[in-house]
Amino acid sequence: MDAFLKNFTFQMCAGTTLKKTAGSHILLSDKPVRLVKISPGLYNILQRIRCGESLLDLIKSCSPAQIKSVTNVLLSFSAQGFLSLHYDGRPVERQAYPAVTVVIPVKNRPEEMKDCLHSLFALDYPRDKVEIIVVDDGSVDTTRDVVRSFPVQLIGFSESRGPAACRNIGAGKAKGEIIAFLDSDCTVQANWLQDIVPYFALAGIGAVGGFVDSYYNRSGLDKYEAARSPLNMGKRILFETQAKNTFYVPSCNLLVRKDCFIRTGGFQEDLQVGEDVDFCWRMRKHGYPLLYVPAGAVFHKHRNLLLPMLKRRLDYGTSEASLYFRHAEKEKEFPVPVCEGLSFLALLISVILLQPVYLAMNGLLFYDLYRKTRKISKLQKKNSRCLFLSTARSRPGLLSTLP
């Protein structure tokens, strides 16, 4: 996997600067306005990134014990918007590509299964490094006949045991170093594995999730799913090591190291919905970081009729209670800081009750903006008005519309 490292580079995002003062080293971001104090060692690494060094050159100067922690910090800064991570996609030696086993659970989906397998056989990845295992969950139609028409391994249950059990039995038979979980109602881009697999070269990564796009694009519901599907994790890198965070990646586009899967204990087979959330949370408890990259797209054939779509959303919602019962350490974060939240609430109350007096509470917000602007302007020596507007844009509510 080290052959892929030479193709990775971190870059400073626009509006991000490094400052060295008498007493500290600081990383600053303009939009949104943020300030992080960093160690002298990390300051030197970021200086080297600013000079264009590749990730491979950076970690060559690190001790083996430091490589994982340095990589994790840089990935965290990428997720926060201070850095951007780039993979240039240059080909590497054939022997460098790890063996991948694709595991697909299916039940009564012959046409979807046919489309899925056709897309897999068009992958731009060394064919002898890809194994495909389809686990049939007690289908009573022609699904198994469709699967048998392709040169893949088929495992069949006599009666339904659920998708988690299917994934577990498939993973147990996997020969690959990496297990790629895919749903039967998905098709893949030709570069699916080429885009995602290289990220396992980053030290310590346990699993990587890729982008999930909509297969359909005709109706208004299709466009809504393309933009707001719970399977779509967005267009920026996400990375998490902390066990308390609720971040996860859906199992319709989830690649996992086999040793990580075994140590985590696989999917919980009593869960019919949310088993991927549970797996990701347990995996991170075992110390494996989880990475999401907006690449390696799969195309999901979502439920494109209103009632089936709403029923599926209800399933997702009702699974939350069970998940939080199993993971009592998880904490939902309040996304709005107290000062900004109170200010927006005051504005809302004043509009509803037609009582402008409540707007006086907005003084809290402007005081907070003024305080933060003063603190950062001393370090950046930029125009205070520009910093004030930039700080305001990063706050929820009506101020986010400032020019």
C-alpha positions as CSV (number, residue, x, y, z in Angstrom):
1,M,0.0,0.0,0.0
2,D,3.0,2.4,0.5
3,A,3.2,2.7,-3.3
4,F,0.1,4.9,-3.2
5,L,1.5,7.4,-0.7
6,K,3.6,9.2,-3.3
7,N,0.4,10.3,-5.0
8,F,-1.1,12.0,-1.9
9,T,-0.5,15.6,-1.1
10,F,-2.0,18.0,1.5
11,Q,-2.5,21.7,0.6
12,M,-3.4,24.7,2.7
13,C,-7.0,25.8,1.9
14,A,-7.6,29.4,0.7
15,G,-7.8,31.8,3.6
16,T,-5.8,29.5,5.9
17,T,-2.6,31.0,7.3
18,L,0.1,30.0,9.8
19,K,1.3,32.5,12.5
20,K,4.2,32.3,14.9
21,T,4.0,34.7,17.8
22,A,6.2,35.1,20.8
23,G,4.4,32.5,22.9
24,S,2.6,30.2,20.5
25,H,2.1,28.8,17.0
26,I,-1.3,29.3,15.5
27,L,-3.4,28.0,12.5
28,L,-6.0,30.5,11.3
29,S,-8.9,30.2,8.9
30,D,-10.8,33.1,7.4
31,K,-14.1,31.5,6.3
32,P,-15.3,30.4,8.7
33,V,-13.2,32.3,11.2
34,R,-11.3,29.8,13.4
35,L,-8.2,29.8,15.4
36,V,-6.3,26.7,16.6
37,K,-3.1,26.7,18.7
38,I,-0.7,24.0,17.5
39,S,2.6,22.5,18.7
40,P,5.9,23.7,17.2
41,G,6.4,20.2,15.6
42,L,3.0,20.4,13.8
43,Y,3.8,24.0,12.8
44,N,6.9,22.8,11.0
45,I,5.0,20.0,9.3
46,L,2.4,22.5,8.1
47,Q,5.2,24.8,6.8
48,R,6.5,21.9,4.8
49,I,3.0,21.3,3.4
50,R,2.8,24.9,2.4
51,C,6.1,24.4,0.5
52,G,4.5,21.5,-1.5
53,E,6.0,18.4,0.1
54,S,4.1,15.2,-0.5
55,L,2.7,13.0,2.2
56,L,5.4,10.4,1.6
57,D,8.2,13.0,2.1
58,L,6.5,14.2,5.3
59,I,6.2,10.8,7.0
60,K,9.8,9.8,6.0
61,S,11.0,12.2,8.6
62,C,8.6,10.8,11.3
63,S,9.3,7.8,13.6
64,P,7.1,4.8,13.1
65,A,5.2,5.7,16.3
66,Q,4.5,9.2,15.0
67,I,3.2,8.3,11.5
68,K,-0.3,7.4,12.5
69,S,-0.8,10.4,14.9
70,V,0.6,12.9,12.3
71,T,-1.6,11.4,9.5
72,N,-4.7,11.5,11.8
73,V,-4.1,15.2,12.7
74,L,-3.7,16.2,9.0
75,L,-6.9,14.3,8.1
76,S,-8.7,16.0,11.0
77,F,-7.6,19.4,9.7
78,S,-8.8,18.4,6.2
79,A,-12.2,17.5,7.6
80,Q,-12.3,20.9,9.4
81,G,-11.4,22.8,6.2
82,F,-7.9,24.0,7.1
83,L,-6.3,21.6,4.6
84,S,-7.3,19.8,1.4
85,L,-6.2,16.3,0.6
86,H,-5.5,15.4,-3.0
87,Y,-4.9,12.1,-4.7
88,D,-3.6,12.5,-8.2
89,G,-4.6,9.0,-9.5
90,R,-1.4,8.1,-11.1
91,P,-1.1,4.4,-11.7
92,V,1.1,2.3,-9.5
93,E,2.7,-1.1,-10.0
94,R,0.2,-3.9,-10.5
95,Q,1.5,-5.8,-7.5
96,A,0.8,-2.8,-5.3
97,Y,-3.0,-3.2,-5.6
98,P,-4.5,-5.1,-2.7
99,A,-6.9,-7.9,-3.2
100,V,-10.5,-6.8,-2.7
101,T,-13.6,-8.9,-2.0
102,V,-16.9,-7.3,-2.9
103,V,-19.8,-8.6,-0.8
104,I,-23.4,-8.0,-1.9
105,P,-26.5,-9.1,0.0
106,V,-29.7,-9.5,-2.1
107,K,-33.3,-10.6,-1.8
108,N,-35.8,-10.7,-4.7
109,R,-34.0,-8.2,-6.9
110,P,-33.1,-9.9,-10.2
111,E,-33.0,-6.9,-12.5
112,E,-31.1,-4.7,-9.9
113,M,-28.7,-7.6,-9.3
114,K,-28.0,-7.9,-13.0
115,D,-27.3,-4.2,-13.4
116,C,-25.0,-4.3,-10.3
117,L,-22.9,-7.2,-11.5
118,H,-22.6,-5.7,-15.0
119,S,-21.2,-2.5,-13.5
120,L,-18.7,-4.5,-11.4
121,F,-17.4,-6.4,-14.4
122,A,-16.6,-3.0,-16.0
123,L,-14.3,-2.0,-13.1
124,D,-11.0,-0.4,-13.9
125,Y,-9.1,-2.5,-11.4
126,P,-6.9,-5.5,-11.8
127,R,-9.4,-8.3,-12.5
128,D,-7.4,-11.0,-10.7
129,K,-7.4,-8.8,-7.6
130,V,-11.2,-8.6,-7.4
131,E,-13.4,-11.4,-5.8
132,I,-17.2,-11.0,-5.9
133,I,-19.5,-12.8,-3.4
134,V,-23.2,-12.5,-3.6
135,V,-25.3,-13.7,-0.6
136,D,-28.9,-14.5,-1.4
137,D,-31.2,-13.9,1.5
138,G,-33.9,-16.5,0.7
139,S,-35.1,-15.1,-2.6
140,V,-38.2,-16.8,-4.1
141,D,-37.9,-15.4,-7.7
142,T,-35.2,-15.6,-10.4
143,T,-32.5,-13.7,-8.4
144,R,-30.3,-16.7,-8.0
145,D,-30.5,-17.6,-11.7
146,V,-29.3,-14.1,-12.6
147,V,-26.4,-14.4,-10.2
148,R,-25.4,-17.8,-11.6
149,S,-25.1,-16.3,-15.0
150,F,-22.0,-14.4,-13.8
151,P,-18.6,-15.8,-12.8
152,V,-19.1,-14.9,-9.1
153,Q,-19.5,-16.9,-5.9
154,L,-23.1,-17.4,-4.7
155,I,-24.1,-18.2,-1.2
156,G,-27.8,-18.9,-0.6
157,F,-29.9,-18.9,2.6
158,S,-32.9,-21.2,2.6
159,E,-34.9,-18.5,4.5
160,S,-34.3,-14.8,5.1
161,R,-31.8,-13.9,7.9
162,G,-31.4,-10.2,7.1
163,P,-28.7,-8.1,5.3
164,A,-26.3,-8.1,8.3
165,A,-26.2,-11.9,8.4
166,C,-25.6,-11.9,4.6
167,R,-22.7,-9.4,4.9
168,N,-21.1,-11.4,7.8
169,I,-21.2,-14.8,5.9
170,G,-19.8,-13.1,2.8
171,A,-17.0,-11.5,4.8
172,G,-16.2,-14.8,6.4
173,K,-15.6,-16.3,3.0
174,A,-13.6,-13.3,1.7
175,K,-10.0,-13.9,0.5
176,G,-9.3,-10.2,0.0
177,E,-7.3,-7.9,2.3
178,I,-10.1,-5.4,1.9
179,I,-13.8,-6.1,2.0
180,A,-16.0,-3.8,-0.1
181,F,-19.7,-3.8,0.9
182,L,-22.2,-2.9,-1.8
183,D,-26.0,-3.1,-2.0
184,S,-27.8,-5.0,-4.7
185,D,-29.8,-1.9,-5.8
186,C,-26.5,0.0,-6.6
187,T,-24.3,0.3,-9.6
188,V,-20.7,1.4,-9.5
189,Q,-18.4,3.8,-11.4
190,A,-15.6,2.1,-13.3
191,N,-13.1,3.8,-11.1
192,W,-15.0,2.9,-7.8
193,L,-12.1,0.8,-6.3
194,Q,-9.4,2.8,-8.0
195,D,-10.6,6.0,-6.2
196,I,-11.2,4.5,-2.7
197,V,-8.6,1.8,-2.2
198,P,-5.5,4.1,-2.1
199,Y,-6.8,5.8,1.0
200,F,-6.0,2.6,3.0
201,A,-2.4,3.5,2.5
202,L,-2.9,6.2,5.1
203,A,-1.7,4.9,8.4
204,G,-4.3,3.3,10.8
205,I,-7.4,3.7,8.6
206,G,-9.9,1.0,9.4
207,A,-12.6,1.8,6.9
208,V,-13.3,4.2,4.0
209,G,-16.7,5.2,2.7
210,G,-17.3,6.7,-0.8
211,F,-19.9,8.9,-2.4
212,V,-23.5,7.7,-2.8
213,D,-25.3,9.3,-5.7
214,S,-28.8,8.9,-7.0
215,Y,-29.3,6.4,-9.9
216,Y,-32.5,8.2,-11.0
217,N,-32.8,11.8,-12.0
218,R,-36.2,12.3,-13.5
219,S,-38.8,13.4,-10.9
220,G,-38.8,16.0,-8.1
221,L,-38.4,13.2,-5.6
222,D,-35.3,11.9,-7.5
223,K,-33.7,15.3,-7.3
224,Y,-34.6,15.6,-3.6
225,E,-33.0,12.2,-2.9
226,A,-29.9,13.2,-4.9
227,A,-29.5,16.3,-2.6
228,R,-30.9,15.1,0.8
229,S,-30.6,11.3,0.9
230,P,-29.3,10.0,4.3
231,L,-26.9,7.8,2.3
232,N,-25.2,10.9,0.7
233,M,-22.5,12.0,3.1
234,G,-21.6,15.2,1.2
235,K,-18.9,16.6,-1.0
236,R,-16.1,17.1,1.5
237,I,-13.8,14.8,3.4
238,L,-15.0,13.5,6.8
239,F,-12.8,11.9,9.3
240,E,-13.2,10.8,12.9
241,T,-11.3,8.9,15.6
242,Q,-13.3,10.0,18.7
243,A,-15.6,7.2,20.0
244,K,-18.3,9.7,21.2
245,N,-18.9,11.3,17.8
246,T,-21.9,9.9,15.8
247,F,-20.2,9.9,12.4
248,Y,-20.8,6.8,10.3
249,V,-20.7,5.7,6.6
250,P,-23.6,3.7,5.0
251,S,-22.8,0.1,4.1
252,C,-23.9,0.5,0.5
253,N,-20.4,2.0,-0.2
254,L,-18.2,0.9,2.6
255,L,-14.7,-0.6,2.3
256,V,-13.2,-2.2,5.5
257,R,-9.9,-3.8,6.2
258,K,-10.5,-7.5,6.8
259,D,-8.5,-7.6,10.1
260,C,-10.5,-4.6,11.3
261,F,-13.8,-6.3,10.4
262,I,-12.9,-9.4,12.3
263,R,-11.7,-7.5,15.4
264,T,-14.9,-5.4,15.4
265,G,-17.0,-8.5,15.3
266,G,-18.9,-7.8,12.1
267,F,-22.4,-6.6,11.8
268,Q,-25.0,-7.2,14.5
269,E,-27.4,-9.6,12.9
270,D,-30.4,-8.7,15.1
271,L,-30.5,-5.2,13.6
272,Q,-32.5,-5.0,10.4
273,V,-31.9,-1.2,10.0
274,G,-28.9,0.8,11.3
275,E,-26.5,-2.1,11.4
276,D,-24.0,0.0,9.4
277,V,-24.2,2.8,12.0
278,D,-23.7,0.3,14.8
279,F,-20.7,-1.3,13.0
280,C,-19.0,2.1,12.4
281,W,-19.4,3.1,16.0
282,R,-18.1,-0.2,17.4
283,M,-15.2,-0.1,14.9
284,R,-14.1,3.3,16.3
285,K,-14.3,2.0,19.8
286,H,-11.6,-0.5,18.8
287,G,-9.4,2.4,17.8
288,Y,-9.8,2.3,14.0
289,P,-10.3,5.7,12.4
290,L,-13.2,6.1,9.9
291,L,-12.7,8.1,6.7
292,Y,-15.2,9.3,4.2
293,V,-14.1,10.6,0.8
294,P,-16.4,12.2,-1.8
295,A,-15.1,9.9,-4.5
296,G,-15.6,6.4,-5.8
297,A,-19.3,6.9,-6.5
298,V,-22.0,4.3,-6.4
299,F,-25.4,5.0,-7.8
300,H,-28.3,4.0,-5.5
301,K,-31.7,3.0,-6.9
302,H,-33.7,4.7,-4.1
303,R,-37.3,4.2,-3.5
304,N,-38.7,6.8,-6.0
305,L,-42.3,6.6,-4.9
306,L,-43.4,8.9,-2.0
307,L,-44.9,6.3,0.4
308,P,-42.1,3.7,0.1
309,M,-39.6,6.5,0.6
310,L,-41.4,7.8,3.7
311,K,-41.6,4.3,5.1
312,R,-37.8,3.9,4.7
313,R,-37.2,7.2,6.4
314,L,-39.4,6.0,9.2
315,D,-37.3,2.9,9.5
316,Y,-34.2,4.9,9.8
317,G,-35.7,7.2,12.4
318,T,-37.1,4.4,14.6
319,S,-33.7,2.6,14.6
320,E,-32.1,5.5,16.4
321,A,-33.5,4.6,19.8
322,S,-32.0,1.1,19.6
323,L,-28.7,2.5,18.5
324,Y,-28.4,4.9,21.4
325,F,-29.5,2.2,23.8
326,R,-26.6,0.1,22.6
327,H,-24.1,3.0,22.6
328,A,-24.8,5.0,25.8
329,E,-21.5,6.9,25.4
330,K,-22.7,8.6,22.2
331,E,-23.5,12.3,22.6
332,K,-25.7,14.3,20.2
333,E,-24.0,17.7,19.7
334,F,-26.1,20.9,19.8
335,P,-25.0,22.5,16.5
336,V,-25.5,26.1,17.5
337,P,-23.3,27.9,20.1
338,V,-25.3,29.3,23.0
339,C,-24.8,33.0,22.2
340,E,-25.8,32.6,18.6
341,G,-28.7,30.4,19.5
342,L,-30.1,32.9,22.0
343,S,-29.8,35.7,19.5
344,F,-31.6,33.8,16.8
345,L,-34.3,32.8,19.3
346,A,-34.8,36.4,20.3
347,L,-35.2,37.4,16.7
348,L,-37.7,34.7,16.1
349,I,-39.8,35.6,19.2
350,S,-39.7,39.3,18.2
351,V,-41.1,38.5,14.8
352,I,-43.8,36.1,16.0
353,L,-45.0,38.3,18.9
354,L,-44.4,41.6,17.0
355,Q,-42.4,42.8,20.0
356,P,-39.1,44.6,18.9
357,V,-37.9,44.8,22.5
358,Y,-36.7,41.2,22.3
359,L,-34.2,42.3,19.6
360,A,-32.1,43.8,22.3
361,M,-30.8,40.3,23.0
362,N,-29.0,40.5,19.7
363,G,-26.5,42.6,21.4
364,L,-25.0,39.4,22.8
365,L,-24.3,38.2,19.3
366,F,-22.7,41.5,18.1
367,Y,-20.6,41.6,21.3
368,D,-19.4,38.1,20.7
369,L,-18.6,38.9,17.0
370,Y,-16.7,42.1,18.0
371,R,-14.7,40.2,20.6
372,K,-13.6,37.5,18.2
373,T,-12.9,40.0,15.4
374,R,-10.6,42.0,17.7
375,K,-8.7,38.9,18.8
376,I,-8.1,37.6,15.3
377,S,-7.4,41.0,13.7
378,K,-4.4,41.4,16.1
379,L,-2.9,38.2,14.7
380,Q,-3.8,38.6,11.1
381,K,-3.6,42.4,10.8
382,K,-6.4,42.3,8.2
383,N,-9.3,44.8,7.7
384,S,-11.5,44.5,10.7
385,R,-14.7,45.0,8.7
386,C,-13.8,42.1,6.5
387,L,-13.1,39.9,9.5
388,F,-16.3,40.9,11.2
389,L,-18.4,40.0,8.1
390,S,-16.5,36.7,7.7
391,T,-17.2,35.9,11.4
392,A,-20.9,36.8,10.9
393,R,-21.2,34.5,7.9
394,S,-20.1,31.5,9.9
395,R,-23.0,32.1,12.4
396,P,-26.5,30.5,11.9
397,G,-29.5,32.6,11.2
398,L,-30.1,35.7,9.1
399,L,-26.5,37.0,9.5
400,S,-25.3,34.1,7.2
401,T,-26.8,36.1,4.3
402,L,-24.4,39.0,4.8
403,P,-22.4,39.9,1.6
